[in-house]
Amino acid sequence: MNYNSSMNLPPEMLFVIFAIVVGVACNGAIKLFYKYNTLLVIAYIVFLFPIALAHSLFLGLFGDTRKQMMAKKVKEQARFETLVEEEKNK
């Protein structure tokens, strides 16, 4: 078992930490695709990768679940429809 003596973590622990970070980032990336337009998310990842990676990590850790995002969309759609109905009745 050879590893850098300046780091006290064994390679197995580093692998576990890396796997957790990648899992959180993938979860955040999936949330990006649910939340925004697919082509815009792809362009965002390609052109602004470091920012997109940080964004997906934060969304993976602190972002809304899919059900919460869908509930917000339903509320926004209902509000929009009521505003349209009010404009039609004027």
N, C-alpha and C positions, 0 to 999 in steps of 0.2 A: 504494500500500500504506500505508494509514493505520492506525496502532495506537497504543496508549498508550505514551508514551516511558518511563514508569516501569517498565514490564514489558519485558524484553528478548526475550521470546519472540514470534515471528511468529504470526499467527492459525492458520496451517497446523499449527504445532507444538502449539498449544493444542487444536486439533481432534483431533490424533492422541492426545494425552494423555487428552482427554475420551472418545474412542472406546475406549481401553484400559480406563479406569475403568468405563465402562458395560458393557463386555464381561465384566470380572471380576465386577461386581455381578450381571449376569444369570446368570453361571455359579453364583454363590453362591445366588441365588434359586432356581435349578433344584435345587440340592442341598438347600435348605430344603424344597422340595416332596417330594423323595425321602425325606427323613429324618423329616418330621413330617406330621401330618394336614393335608389340603388346606385345610379350612375354618379351622383354627387358624392356618395360615400367612397366609391372606388377611386374617383379623382382625388378626393381628400386624402386617402391612404397613399396613393401614388405620389402626389406632389408635396404633401406635407406630412411625411411619414412620422417624424419624431413627435409632432404635435398630435397627430391622429393616434399614435400609440399611447401617449399620456392620457388623451381623452378617453380611449377605450378602457384603459386601466381604471380611471376614475368612474366611468359608467359601470364597469364590472363590479366595482366595490360598493358604490353609493347610488347607482342608478335605479330607476323604477323597474318593477317587474313588468313582464309583458301584459299581465292583467291590468295593472295600474295604468300603463300607457294606453291600452284599449279603452279603459273607462274614461280617461281624459279626452280621447278622440270622440267618444260617443257624446260626452257632455258638450264639447265644442260644436259638434254637428247639430245637436238638439238646440243649442243656443242660436246657431246660425239660422236654422229653420224657423225658429220663433221670430227672429228679427225679420226674415223674409216675409213671413205671414203678416207681421205688423205693418210692413211697408206696403203690402198688397191691400190691406184694409184701409189705408189712408185715402 
